[in-house]
């Protein structure tokens, strides 16, 4: 019975705030440390969370939307350059 209740709580929480993060998909171009471009337009970055650096970068938008840029989604050298650029600003 406890398992059913736990699953219920997880689904209830997921409706309010998703547990799984959306990933950045498609061609991403970082215009600056505060903006990046996707096919659907320009997105403003409010904050970057570097705690997950070995796995990826958690990017928070100005509207509190969260997306994840996974470390293995780009070459190691490009990932390091991006981290350095973002750390200067955030």
Buried (B, 14 or more C-beta within 10 A) or exposed (E): EEEEEEEEEEEEEEEEEEEEBEEBEEEBEBEEBBEBEBEEEEBEBEBBBEEBBEEBBBBBBEEEEBBBBBBEBBEEEEBEEBBEEBEEEB
